Protein backbone atom coordinates (compact mmCIF):
# COMPACT_ATOMS: atom_id res chain seq x y z
CA UNK A 1 0.00 0.00 0.00
CA UNK A 2 3.03 2.24 0.45
CA UNK A 3 6.77 1.95 0.78
CA UNK A 4 8.47 2.96 4.04
CA UNK A 5 12.21 2.86 3.41
CA UNK A 6 13.00 4.37 6.81
CA UNK A 7 11.02 1.67 8.63
CA UNK A 8 12.88 -1.00 6.67
CA UNK A 9 16.15 0.59 7.75
CA UNK A 10 15.01 0.51 11.38
CA UNK A 11 14.24 -3.20 11.17
CA UNK A 12 17.75 -3.76 9.80
CA UNK A 13 19.35 -1.66 12.56
CA UNK A 14 17.53 -3.16 15.54
CA UNK A 15 18.81 -6.48 16.83
CA UNK A 16 15.48 -8.23 17.19
CA UNK A 17 13.72 -11.10 15.47
CA UNK A 18 10.71 -9.28 13.99
CA UNK A 19 9.50 -12.49 12.38
CA UNK A 20 8.17 -13.50 15.81
CA UNK A 21 5.69 -10.61 15.65
CA UNK A 22 4.62 -11.52 12.14
CA UNK A 23 4.04 -15.14 13.09
CA UNK A 24 2.09 -14.33 16.24
CA UNK A 25 -0.11 -11.57 14.83
CA UNK A 26 -3.38 -12.19 13.03
CA UNK A 27 -3.17 -11.03 9.42
CA UNK A 28 -5.93 -8.46 9.76
CA UNK A 29 -4.23 -6.88 12.79
CA UNK A 30 -1.11 -6.26 10.70
CA UNK A 31 -3.26 -4.98 7.85
CA UNK A 32 -5.14 -2.65 10.21
CA UNK A 33 -1.86 -1.06 11.27
CA UNK A 34 -0.90 -0.39 7.67
CA UNK A 35 -4.29 1.06 6.76
CA UNK A 36 -4.29 3.33 9.80
CA UNK A 37 -0.86 4.69 8.84
CA UNK A 38 -2.03 5.29 5.28
CA UNK A 39 -5.17 7.14 6.38
CA UNK A 40 -3.10 9.42 8.62
CA UNK A 41 -0.59 9.99 5.80
CA UNK A 42 -3.38 11.04 3.47
CA UNK A 43 -4.76 13.52 6.00
CA UNK A 44 -1.32 15.07 6.52
CA UNK A 45 -0.60 15.30 2.80
CA UNK A 46 -3.90 17.08 2.19
CA UNK A 47 -3.25 19.56 4.99
CA UNK A 48 0.32 20.43 4.05
CA UNK A 49 -0.67 20.86 0.42
CA UNK A 50 -2.69 23.84 1.67
CA UNK A 51 -0.26 24.82 4.45
CA UNK A 52 3.21 23.92 3.10
CA UNK A 53 5.14 25.44 6.03
CA UNK A 54 3.00 23.93 8.77
CA UNK A 55 4.24 22.50 12.05
CA UNK A 56 3.15 18.86 12.34
CA UNK A 57 3.14 17.33 15.82
CA UNK A 58 2.96 13.57 16.35
CA UNK A 59 1.78 12.75 19.87
CA UNK A 60 3.03 9.47 21.32
CA UNK A 61 5.15 9.08 18.19
CA UNK A 62 7.17 6.05 19.26
CA UNK A 63 9.33 4.88 16.35
CA UNK A 64 6.93 6.16 13.73
CA UNK A 65 8.63 7.24 10.49
CA UNK A 66 5.70 9.18 9.05
CA UNK A 67 7.70 12.35 8.37
CA UNK A 68 9.78 10.54 5.74
CA UNK A 69 6.63 9.34 3.97
CA UNK A 70 4.89 12.72 3.74
CA UNK A 71 7.64 15.37 3.79
CA UNK A 72 7.12 18.19 1.29
CA UNK A 73 10.51 19.79 1.93
CA UNK A 74 9.24 22.72 4.01
CA UNK A 75 7.21 21.43 6.98
CA UNK A 76 8.68 21.23 10.48
CA UNK A 77 7.98 17.96 12.26
CA UNK A 78 7.84 17.26 16.00
CA UNK A 79 7.82 13.80 17.56
CA UNK A 80 6.66 13.76 21.19
CA UNK A 81 7.18 10.76 23.44
CA UNK A 82 8.57 9.71 26.80
CA UNK A 83 12.31 10.29 27.44
CA UNK A 84 13.27 6.60 27.32
CA UNK A 85 11.67 6.26 23.86
CA UNK A 86 13.17 9.45 22.45
CA UNK A 87 16.64 8.52 23.74
CA UNK A 88 16.68 5.38 21.61
CA UNK A 89 15.01 7.02 18.63
CA UNK A 90 17.71 9.72 18.52
CA UNK A 91 20.33 6.99 18.24
CA UNK A 92 18.53 5.20 15.40
CA UNK A 93 17.06 8.16 13.49
CA UNK A 94 18.89 11.40 14.36
CA UNK A 95 17.04 14.72 14.35
CA UNK A 96 17.40 17.05 11.36
CA UNK A 97 16.93 20.78 10.88
CA UNK A 98 13.21 20.11 10.29
CA UNK A 99 12.65 17.16 12.63
CA UNK A 100 12.62 17.81 16.37
CA UNK A 101 12.16 15.24 19.13
CA UNK A 102 10.50 16.26 22.39
CA UNK A 103 11.25 13.95 25.31
CA UNK A 104 8.27 14.67 27.53
CA UNK A 105 4.99 13.24 28.66
CA UNK A 106 1.94 14.24 26.68
CA UNK A 107 0.44 15.51 29.94
CA UNK A 108 3.39 17.83 30.64
CA UNK A 109 2.14 21.19 29.27
CA UNK A 110 5.68 22.57 28.92
CA UNK A 111 6.01 20.88 25.51
CA UNK A 112 3.63 23.42 24.02
CA UNK A 113 6.36 26.06 24.24
CA UNK A 114 8.65 24.03 21.98
CA UNK A 115 6.33 24.09 18.95
CA UNK A 116 6.78 26.79 16.34
CA UNK A 117 3.47 28.54 15.68
CA UNK A 118 4.72 30.75 12.86
CA UNK A 119 2.79 28.58 10.44
CA UNK A 120 -0.34 26.53 11.03
CA UNK A 121 -0.25 23.62 13.49
CA UNK A 122 -1.46 20.12 12.59
CA UNK A 123 -1.52 17.42 15.26
CA UNK A 124 -1.83 13.65 14.90
CA UNK A 125 -2.54 11.17 17.68
CA UNK A 126 -2.52 7.60 16.38
CA UNK A 127 -3.61 4.89 18.81
CA UNK A 128 -3.31 7.28 21.71
CA UNK A 129 -6.75 7.85 23.19
CA UNK A 130 -7.12 4.22 24.17
CA UNK A 131 -4.72 4.92 27.05
CA UNK A 132 -6.49 8.01 28.42
CA UNK A 133 -9.88 8.35 30.07
CA UNK A 134 -12.48 10.84 28.88
CA UNK A 135 -11.52 13.44 31.51
CA UNK A 136 -7.88 13.32 30.43
CA UNK A 137 -8.79 13.40 26.74
CA UNK A 138 -11.07 16.38 27.28
CA UNK A 139 -8.35 18.21 29.21
CA UNK A 140 -5.88 17.51 26.38
CA UNK A 141 -8.11 18.85 23.60
CA UNK A 142 -9.09 21.96 25.53
CA UNK A 143 -5.46 22.60 26.37
CA UNK A 144 -4.56 22.30 22.68
CA UNK A 145 -7.30 24.81 21.91
CA UNK A 146 -5.81 27.21 24.45
CA UNK A 147 -2.25 26.98 23.15
CA UNK A 148 -2.81 26.38 19.42
CA UNK A 149 -6.10 28.07 18.52
CA UNK A 150 -7.25 27.02 15.09
CA UNK A 151 -5.05 23.94 14.96
CA UNK A 152 -6.39 20.73 13.44
CA UNK A 153 -6.14 17.30 15.04
CA UNK A 154 -6.51 13.86 13.49
CA UNK A 155 -6.86 10.81 15.72
CA UNK A 156 -8.40 7.37 15.78
CA UNK A 157 -10.67 5.80 18.37
CA UNK A 158 -12.70 2.69 18.94
CA UNK A 159 -16.42 2.61 19.60
CA UNK A 160 -18.02 1.49 22.84
CA UNK A 161 -18.98 -1.73 21.04
CA UNK A 162 -15.30 -2.56 20.67
CA UNK A 163 -14.87 -2.54 24.43
CA UNK A 164 -17.54 -5.14 25.04
CA UNK A 165 -15.57 -8.34 25.54
CA UNK A 166 -18.49 -10.68 24.93
CA UNK A 167 -16.49 -13.36 23.21
CA UNK A 168 -15.64 -11.01 20.36
CA UNK A 169 -12.00 -10.23 21.14
CA UNK A 170 -12.55 -6.48 21.02
CA UNK A 171 -12.11 -4.25 17.99
CA UNK A 172 -9.20 -6.23 16.61
CA UNK A 173 -11.18 -9.45 16.91
CA UNK A 174 -13.80 -8.05 14.56
CA UNK A 175 -16.74 -8.92 16.80
CA UNK A 176 -18.20 -12.05 15.25
CA UNK A 177 -21.27 -12.89 17.31
CA UNK A 178 -23.26 -16.05 17.79
CA UNK A 179 -25.89 -14.94 15.28
CA UNK A 180 -23.19 -14.82 12.59
CA UNK A 181 -21.77 -18.35 12.82
CA UNK A 182 -19.86 -18.28 9.53
CA UNK A 183 -17.97 -15.13 10.44
CA UNK A 184 -17.50 -16.29 14.02
CA UNK A 185 -16.04 -19.66 13.03
CA UNK A 186 -13.72 -18.11 10.44
CA UNK A 187 -12.29 -15.58 12.86
CA UNK A 188 -11.95 -18.04 15.73
CA UNK A 189 -9.92 -20.28 13.45
CA UNK A 190 -7.63 -17.39 12.50
CA UNK A 191 -7.26 -16.27 16.11
CA UNK A 192 -6.37 -19.71 17.37
CA UNK A 193 -3.80 -20.21 14.61
CA UNK A 194 -2.06 -16.96 15.51
CA UNK A 195 -2.41 -17.72 19.21
CA UNK A 196 -0.41 -20.91 18.70
CA UNK A 197 2.49 -18.91 17.24
CA UNK A 198 2.25 -16.34 20.00
CA UNK A 199 2.16 -19.00 22.70
CA UNK A 200 5.57 -20.29 21.63
CA UNK A 201 7.26 -16.96 22.42
CA UNK A 202 5.35 -16.04 25.60
CA UNK A 203 7.52 -16.31 28.77
CA UNK A 204 6.75 -19.39 30.84
CA UNK A 205 5.54 -17.51 33.93
CA UNK A 206 3.20 -15.43 31.78
CA UNK A 207 1.61 -18.57 30.35
CA UNK A 208 0.46 -19.63 33.82
CA UNK A 209 -1.00 -16.16 34.44
CA UNK A 210 -2.87 -16.25 31.14
CA UNK A 211 -4.43 -19.63 31.89
CA UNK A 212 -5.33 -18.31 35.33
CA UNK A 213 -7.71 -15.70 33.89
CA UNK A 214 -9.83 -18.29 32.07
CA UNK A 215 -13.40 -18.56 33.31
CA UNK A 216 -14.34 -21.41 30.99
CA UNK A 217 -15.75 -24.60 32.60
CA UNK A 218 -12.43 -26.38 32.03
CA UNK A 219 -8.82 -25.31 31.74
CA UNK A 220 -5.81 -26.87 29.98
CA UNK A 221 -4.00 -29.52 32.03
CA UNK A 222 -0.66 -27.82 31.45
CA UNK A 223 1.02 -25.03 29.50
CA UNK A 224 2.17 -27.48 26.84
CA UNK A 225 0.63 -26.67 23.48
CA UNK A 226 -0.69 -30.20 22.97
CA UNK A 227 -2.78 -29.79 26.13
CA UNK A 228 -3.96 -26.37 24.96
CA UNK A 229 -5.21 -27.92 21.71
CA UNK A 230 -6.96 -30.79 23.48
CA UNK A 231 -8.71 -28.32 25.79
CA UNK A 232 -9.67 -26.03 22.90
CA UNK A 233 -11.17 -28.80 20.78
CA UNK A 234 -13.44 -29.82 23.66
CA UNK A 235 -14.96 -26.36 24.02
CA UNK A 236 -18.25 -25.29 22.49
CA UNK A 237 -18.29 -22.33 20.08
CA UNK A 238 -19.60 -20.09 22.83
CA UNK A 239 -16.89 -21.26 25.25
CA UNK A 240 -14.21 -20.63 22.62
CA UNK A 241 -15.48 -17.08 22.32
CA UNK A 242 -15.29 -16.61 26.09
CA UNK A 243 -11.76 -18.03 26.17
CA UNK A 244 -10.56 -15.63 23.49
CA UNK A 245 -12.25 -12.81 25.37
CA UNK A 246 -10.40 -13.78 28.54
CA UNK A 247 -7.06 -13.80 26.73
CA UNK A 248 -7.86 -10.49 25.05
CA UNK A 249 -8.67 -8.83 28.37
CA UNK A 250 -5.34 -10.07 29.72
CA UNK A 251 -3.21 -9.07 26.72
CA UNK A 252 -4.92 -5.93 25.40
CA UNK A 253 -5.73 -2.53 26.85
CA UNK A 254 -9.39 -1.71 26.20
CA UNK A 255 -9.92 1.78 24.78
CA UNK A 256 -10.39 4.07 27.81
CA UNK A 257 -11.99 6.82 25.74
CA UNK A 258 -14.33 5.15 23.23
CA UNK A 259 -15.98 7.49 20.77
CA UNK A 260 -18.97 6.90 18.53
CA UNK A 261 -19.28 10.34 16.96
CA UNK A 262 -16.94 13.33 17.06
CA UNK A 263 -19.94 15.60 17.52
CA UNK A 264 -20.01 14.35 21.12
CA UNK A 265 -16.80 16.35 21.62
CA UNK A 266 -18.47 19.62 20.64
CA UNK A 267 -20.28 19.46 23.98
CA UNK A 268 -16.90 19.82 25.70
CA UNK A 269 -16.22 23.25 24.25
CA UNK A 270 -17.74 25.41 21.52
CA UNK A 271 -14.29 25.86 19.97
CA UNK A 272 -14.31 22.23 18.80
CA UNK A 273 -15.46 21.84 15.19
CA UNK A 274 -15.80 18.49 13.42
CA UNK A 275 -14.16 18.50 9.98
CA UNK A 276 -14.39 14.83 9.08
CA UNK A 277 -14.98 11.35 10.52
CA UNK A 278 -15.11 8.02 8.74
CA UNK A 279 -14.70 4.26 9.29
CA UNK A 280 -11.10 3.05 9.26
CA UNK A 281 -11.30 1.12 5.99
CA UNK A 282 -13.10 3.78 3.96
CA UNK A 283 -11.87 3.81 0.33
CA UNK A 284 -9.67 0.73 0.90
CA UNK A 285 -10.38 -1.81 -1.89
CA UNK A 286 -11.56 -5.27 -0.82
CA UNK A 287 -9.59 -6.97 -3.57
CA UNK A 288 -8.86 -10.66 -4.01
CA UNK A 289 -5.24 -10.32 -2.94
CA UNK A 290 -6.46 -9.97 0.65
CA UNK A 291 -7.30 -13.02 2.73
CA UNK A 292 -10.89 -13.83 3.49
CA UNK A 293 -10.46 -12.98 7.19
CA UNK A 294 -9.05 -9.55 6.31
CA UNK A 295 -11.95 -8.75 3.98
CA UNK A 296 -14.47 -9.95 6.56
CA UNK A 297 -12.80 -7.85 9.22
CA UNK A 298 -12.85 -4.75 7.01
CA UNK A 299 -16.54 -5.13 6.19
CA UNK A 300 -17.70 -5.85 9.72
CA UNK A 301 -15.53 -3.14 11.29
CA UNK A 302 -16.86 -0.48 8.92
CA UNK A 303 -20.46 -1.72 9.10
CA UNK A 304 -20.43 -1.37 12.88
CA UNK A 305 -18.10 1.66 12.84
CA UNK A 306 -15.96 -0.04 15.45
CA UNK A 307 -12.80 1.90 14.57
CA UNK A 308 -12.95 5.39 13.07
CA UNK A 309 -10.68 8.23 12.01
CA UNK A 310 -11.62 11.65 13.40
CA UNK A 311 -10.54 15.09 12.19
CA UNK A 312 -11.39 18.16 14.26
CA UNK A 313 -10.39 21.81 14.60
CA UNK A 314 -10.05 23.54 17.98
TORMARTOR-809308 format. One record per residue (C-alpha): residue number from 1; residue in three letters; x, y, z. Coordinates in Angstrom, 3 decimals. Example, Ala and Ser with C-alpha at 12.3 -4.5 7.8 and 13.67 -1.06 7.14 Angstrom:
2
R   num   residu          x          y          z
R     1      ALA     12.300     -4.500      7.800
R     2      SER     13.670     -1.060      7.140
//
This chain:
314
R   num   residu          x          y          z
R     1      UNK      0.000      0.000      0.000
R     2      UNK      3.025      2.237      0.451
R     3      UNK      6.771      1.950      0.782
R     4      UNK      8.472      2.965      4.038
R     5      UNK     12.210      2.856      3.413
R     6      UNK     13.000      4.373      6.811
R     7      UNK     11.022      1.673      8.628
R     8      UNK     12.876     -1.003      6.666
R     9      UNK     16.153      0.592      7.747
R    10      UNK     15.006      0.511     11.376
R    11      UNK     14.243     -3.198     11.167
R    12      UNK     17.753     -3.755      9.802
R    13      UNK     19.350     -1.655     12.565
R    14      UNK     17.533     -3.157     15.545
R    15      UNK     18.812     -6.483     16.830
R    16      UNK     15.476     -8.226     17.192
R    17      UNK     13.716    -11.102     15.466
R    18      UNK     10.715     -9.279     13.987
R    19      UNK      9.497    -12.494     12.382
R    20      UNK      8.166    -13.503     15.810
R    21      UNK      5.694    -10.615     15.648
R    22      UNK      4.618    -11.520     12.139
R    23      UNK      4.040    -15.142     13.088
R    24      UNK      2.091    -14.332     16.243
R    25      UNK     -0.112    -11.568     14.828
R    26      UNK     -3.382    -12.187     13.030
R    27      UNK     -3.168    -11.027      9.419
R    28      UNK     -5.933     -8.458      9.762
R    29      UNK     -4.227     -6.878     12.793
R    30      UNK     -1.106     -6.255     10.705
R    31      UNK     -3.264     -4.978      7.853
R    32      UNK     -5.143     -2.652     10.207
R    33      UNK     -1.858     -1.061     11.270
R    34      UNK     -0.896     -0.393      7.668
R    35      UNK     -4.291      1.058      6.762
R    36      UNK     -4.288      3.328      9.801
R    37      UNK     -0.865      4.691      8.842
R    38      UNK     -2.035      5.287      5.281
R    39      UNK     -5.171      7.139      6.376
R    40      UNK     -3.104      9.420      8.616
R    41      UNK     -0.589      9.987      5.800
R    42      UNK     -3.385     11.045      3.465
R    43      UNK     -4.758     13.515      5.999
R    44      UNK     -1.316     15.065      6.524
R    45      UNK     -0.605     15.302      2.801
R    46      UNK     -3.903     17.076      2.191
R    47      UNK     -3.253     19.555      4.987
R    48      UNK      0.322     20.428      4.052
R    49      UNK     -0.674     20.857      0.417
R    50      UNK     -2.690     23.837      1.666
R    51      UNK     -0.255     24.823      4.451
R    52      UNK      3.208     23.921      3.099
R    53      UNK      5.136     25.438      6.031
R    54      UNK      3.000     23.926      8.773
R    55      UNK      4.244     22.502     12.048
R    56      UNK      3.148     18.862     12.342
R    57      UNK      3.145     17.326     15.818
R    58      UNK      2.962     13.565     16.347
R    59      UNK      1.783     12.750     19.875
R    60      UNK      3.028      9.470     21.315
R    61      UNK      5.148      9.076     18.192
R    62      UNK      7.168      6.047     19.262
R    63      UNK      9.334      4.879     16.352
R    64      UNK      6.929      6.161     13.731
R    65      UNK      8.628      7.245     10.492
R    66      UNK      5.704      9.180      9.049
R    67      UNK      7.703     12.354      8.371
R    68      UNK      9.781     10.542      5.742
R    69      UNK      6.625      9.341      3.970
R    70      UNK      4.888     12.720      3.739
R    71      UNK      7.641     15.365      3.794
R    72      UNK      7.118     18.191      1.293
R    73      UNK     10.514     19.787      1.930
R    74      UNK      9.235     22.717      4.009
R    75      UNK      7.208     21.431      6.979
R    76      UNK      8.681     21.234     10.481
R    77      UNK      7.978     17.957     12.257
R    78      UNK      7.843     17.257     16.003
R    79      UNK      7.817     13.798     17.564
R    80      UNK      6.658     13.759     21.185
R    81      UNK      7.177     10.761     23.436
R    82      UNK      8.571      9.710     26.801
R    83      UNK     12.310     10.292     27.443
R    84      UNK     13.266      6.605     27.318
R    85      UNK     11.672      6.259     23.862
R    86      UNK     13.174      9.452     22.450
R    87      UNK     16.635      8.524     23.741
R    88      UNK     16.681      5.378     21.613
R    89      UNK     15.014      7.020     18.632
R    90      UNK     17.711      9.723     18.524
R    91      UNK     20.328      6.987     18.237
R    92      UNK     18.526      5.204     15.400
R    93      UNK     17.059      8.164     13.495
R    94      UNK     18.890     11.403     14.362
R    95      UNK     17.036     14.717     14.350
R    96      UNK     17.402     17.051     11.364
R    97      UNK     16.932     20.779     10.879
R    98      UNK     13.214     20.108     10.293
R    99      UNK     12.653     17.159     12.634
R   100      UNK     12.619     17.810     16.373
R   101      UNK     12.161     15.239     19.133
R   102      UNK     10.499     16.263     22.390
R   103      UNK     11.246     13.945     25.308
R   104      UNK      8.266     14.674     27.534
R   105      UNK      4.988     13.240     28.658
R   106      UNK      1.937     14.243     26.680
R   107      UNK      0.443     15.510     29.942
R   108      UNK      3.393     17.825     30.637
R   109      UNK      2.141     21.186     29.269
R   110      UNK      5.681     22.574     28.921
R   111      UNK      6.013     20.878     25.508
R   112      UNK      3.635     23.423     24.021
R   113      UNK      6.357     26.057     24.242
R   114      UNK      8.651     24.026     21.978
R   115      UNK      6.325     24.092     18.954
R   116      UNK      6.776     26.786     16.341
R   117      UNK      3.470     28.538     15.683
R   118      UNK      4.722     30.755     12.865
R   119      UNK      2.794     28.580     10.437
R   120      UNK     -0.340     26.525     11.032
R   121      UNK     -0.252     23.616     13.489
R   122      UNK     -1.463     20.122     12.593
R   123      UNK     -1.522     17.415     15.261
R   124      UNK     -1.831     13.648     14.902
R   125      UNK     -2.540     11.167     17.680
R   126      UNK     -2.522      7.599     16.379
R   127      UNK     -3.608      4.890     18.805
R   128      UNK     -3.311      7.282     21.711
R   129      UNK     -6.750      7.852     23.193
R   130      UNK     -7.119      4.220     24.175
R   131      UNK     -4.718      4.924     27.048
R   132      UNK     -6.491      8.011     28.424
R   133      UNK     -9.882      8.346     30.069
R   134      UNK    -12.479     10.836     28.878
R   135      UNK    -11.522     13.438     31.506
R   136      UNK     -7.880     13.319     30.425
R   137      UNK     -8.792     13.404     26.739
R   138      UNK    -11.074     16.382     27.282
R   139      UNK     -8.350     18.206     29.207
R   140      UNK     -5.882     17.507     26.378
R   141      UNK     -8.114     18.851     23.599
R   142      UNK     -9.090     21.960     25.529
R   143      UNK     -5.458     22.601     26.369
R   144      UNK     -4.556     22.302     22.682
R   145      UNK     -7.297     24.812     21.906
R   146      UNK     -5.815     27.207     24.452
R   147      UNK     -2.245     26.976     23.153
R   148      UNK     -2.805     26.378     19.421
R   149      UNK     -6.097     28.075     18.522
R   150      UNK     -7.248     27.025     15.087
R   151      UNK     -5.046     23.940     14.956
R   152      UNK     -6.388     20.733     13.438
R   153      UNK     -6.139     17.296     15.044
R   154      UNK     -6.508     13.858     13.486
R   155      UNK     -6.856     10.809     15.722
R   156      UNK     -8.397      7.368     15.784
R   157      UNK    -10.672      5.802     18.373
R   158      UNK    -12.704      2.687     18.939
R   159      UNK    -16.416      2.605     19.602
R   160      UNK    -18.017      1.485     22.838
R   161      UNK    -18.979     -1.725     21.043
R   162      UNK    -15.305     -2.563     20.671
R   163      UNK    -14.866     -2.538     24.427
R   164      UNK    -17.545     -5.144     25.042
R   165      UNK    -15.566     -8.341     25.539
R   166      UNK    -18.488    -10.680     24.934
R   167      UNK    -16.490    -13.360     23.208
R   168      UNK    -15.638    -11.014     20.356
R   169      UNK    -12.000    -10.229     21.139
R   170      UNK    -12.550     -6.485     21.019
R   171      UNK    -12.111     -4.254     17.986
R   172      UNK     -9.204     -6.232     16.610
R   173      UNK    -11.181     -9.445     16.909
R   174      UNK    -13.800     -8.055     14.564
R   175      UNK    -16.738     -8.924     16.800
R   176      UNK    -18.201    -12.049     15.248
R   177      UNK    -21.267    -12.894     17.307
R   178      UNK    -23.262    -16.052     17.790
R   179      UNK    -25.888    -14.944     15.281
R   180      UNK    -23.186    -14.819     12.595
R   181      UNK    -21.774    -18.347     12.821
R   182      UNK    -19.865    -18.282      9.534
R   183      UNK    -17.972    -15.127     10.439
R   184      UNK    -17.503    -16.289     14.020
R   185      UNK    -16.045    -19.660     13.026
R   186      UNK    -13.724    -18.106     10.445
R   187      UNK    -12.289    -15.577     12.863
R   188      UNK    -11.946    -18.044     15.730
R   189      UNK     -9.916    -20.280     13.449
R   190      UNK     -7.626    -17.385     12.496
R   191      UNK     -7.265    -16.267     16.106
R   192      UNK     -6.368    -19.712     17.367
R   193      UNK     -3.798    -20.207     14.610
R   194      UNK     -2.059    -16.956     15.508
R   195      UNK     -2.413    -17.715     19.214
R   196      UNK     -0.405    -20.908     18.704
R   197      UNK      2.490    -18.914     17.238
R   198      UNK      2.254    -16.342     19.997
R   199      UNK      2.162    -18.998     22.704
R   200      UNK      5.570    -20.290     21.630
R   201      UNK      7.256    -16.960     22.417
R   202      UNK      5.351    -16.041     25.602
R   203      UNK      7.521    -16.315     28.774
R   204      UNK      6.751    -19.391     30.842
R   205      UNK      5.541    -17.510     33.926
R   206      UNK      3.199    -15.430     31.784
R   207      UNK      1.615    -18.571     30.349
R   208      UNK      0.464    -19.625     33.823
R   209      UNK     -0.998    -16.160     34.443
R   210      UNK     -2.874    -16.249     31.144
R   211      UNK     -4.430    -19.626     31.892
R   212      UNK     -5.334    -18.311     35.325
R   213      UNK     -7.713    -15.703     33.886
R   214      UNK     -9.829    -18.294     32.073
R   215      UNK    -13.403    -18.561     33.308
R   216      UNK    -14.344    -21.412     30.992
R   217      UNK    -15.750    -24.605     32.602
R   218      UNK    -12.426    -26.380     32.028
R   219      UNK     -8.816    -25.312     31.738
R   220      UNK     -5.809    -26.875     29.980
R   221      UNK     -4.004    -29.519     32.030
R   222      UNK     -0.659    -27.816     31.453
R   223      UNK      1.018    -25.030     29.505
R   224      UNK      2.173    -27.483     26.841
R   225      UNK      0.635    -26.673     23.482
R   226      UNK     -0.693    -30.199     22.973
R   227      UNK     -2.780    -29.791     26.133
R   228      UNK     -3.964    -26.369     24.962
R   229      UNK     -5.209    -27.921     21.714
R   230      UNK     -6.958    -30.790     23.485
R   231      UNK     -8.711    -28.316     25.791
R   232      UNK     -9.668    -26.030     22.905
R   233      UNK    -11.167    -28.804     20.784
R   234      UNK    -13.436    -29.823     23.658
R   235      UNK    -14.960    -26.357     24.018
R   236      UNK    -18.250    -25.290     22.489
R   237      UNK    -18.291    -22.329     20.078
R   238      UNK    -19.600    -20.086     22.830
R   239      UNK    -16.892    -21.259     25.251
R   240      UNK    -14.212    -20.627     22.618
R   241      UNK    -15.475    -17.082     22.321
R   242      UNK    -15.285    -16.609     26.087
R   243      UNK    -11.765    -18.031     26.172
R   244      UNK    -10.564    -15.628     23.488
R   245      UNK    -12.252    -12.809     25.367
R   246      UNK    -10.398    -13.783     28.545
R   247      UNK     -7.056    -13.798     26.735
R   248      UNK     -7.859    -10.488     25.045
R   249      UNK     -8.669     -8.833     28.366
R   250      UNK     -5.336    -10.068     29.718
R   251      UNK     -3.205     -9.066     26.717
R   252      UNK     -4.920     -5.934     25.405
R   253      UNK     -5.732     -2.528     26.850
R   254      UNK     -9.392     -1.707     26.203
R   255      UNK     -9.925      1.776     24.780
R   256      UNK    -10.394      4.070     27.805
R   257      UNK    -11.986      6.817     25.736
R   258      UNK    -14.328      5.146     23.226
R   259      UNK    -15.983      7.494     20.771
R   260      UNK    -18.970      6.905     18.529
R   261      UNK    -19.282     10.336     16.960
R   262      UNK    -16.943     13.326     17.063
R   263      UNK    -19.937     15.603     17.523
R   264      UNK    -20.010     14.352     21.121
R   265      UNK    -16.802     16.354     21.623
R   266      UNK    -18.469     19.621     20.641
R   267      UNK    -20.280     19.462     23.984
R   268      UNK    -16.903     19.817     25.705
R   269      UNK    -16.218     23.250     24.252
R   270      UNK    -17.744     25.408     21.523
R   271      UNK    -14.289     25.859     19.970
R   272      UNK    -14.311     22.233     18.799
R   273      UNK    -15.460     21.836     15.192
R   274      UNK    -15.804     18.487     13.420
R   275      UNK    -14.163     18.497      9.982
R   276      UNK    -14.395     14.827      9.084
R   277      UNK    -14.981     11.354     10.520
R   278      UNK    -15.106      8.016      8.744
R   279      UNK    -14.699      4.259      9.285
R   280      UNK    -11.100      3.055      9.264
R   281      UNK    -11.298      1.120      5.985
R   282      UNK    -13.100      3.775      3.955
R   283      UNK    -11.872      3.812      0.334
R   284      UNK     -9.671      0.734      0.900
R   285      UNK    -10.380     -1.807     -1.892
R   286      UNK    -11.561     -5.267     -0.824
R   287      UNK     -9.587     -6.969     -3.574
R   288      UNK     -8.865    -10.662     -4.006
R   289      UNK     -5.235    -10.325     -2.936
R   290      UNK     -6.461     -9.968      0.655
R   291      UNK     -7.298    -13.022      2.728
R   292      UNK    -10.888    -13.825      3.493
R   293      UNK    -10.464    -12.983      7.190
R   294      UNK     -9.054     -9.547      6.315
R   295      UNK    -11.954     -8.754      3.984
R   296      UNK    -14.472     -9.950      6.557
R   297      UNK    -12.798     -7.850      9.224
R   298      UNK    -12.848     -4.750      7.007
R   299      UNK    -16.539     -5.126      6.191
R   300      UNK    -17.696     -5.848      9.715
R   301      UNK    -15.531     -3.138     11.291
R   302      UNK    -16.860     -0.482      8.921
R   303      UNK    -20.457     -1.719      9.095
R   304      UNK    -20.431     -1.374     12.877
R   305      UNK    -18.097      1.662     12.841
R   306      UNK    -15.963     -0.043     15.447
R   307      UNK    -12.805      1.895     14.572
R   308      UNK    -12.950      5.391     13.068
R   309      UNK    -10.676      8.232     12.014
R   310      UNK    -11.617     11.649     13.401
R   311      UNK    -10.539     15.088     12.189
R   312      UNK    -11.388     18.161     14.255
R   313      UNK    -10.394     21.814     14.597
R   314      UNK    -10.048     23.538     17.975
//
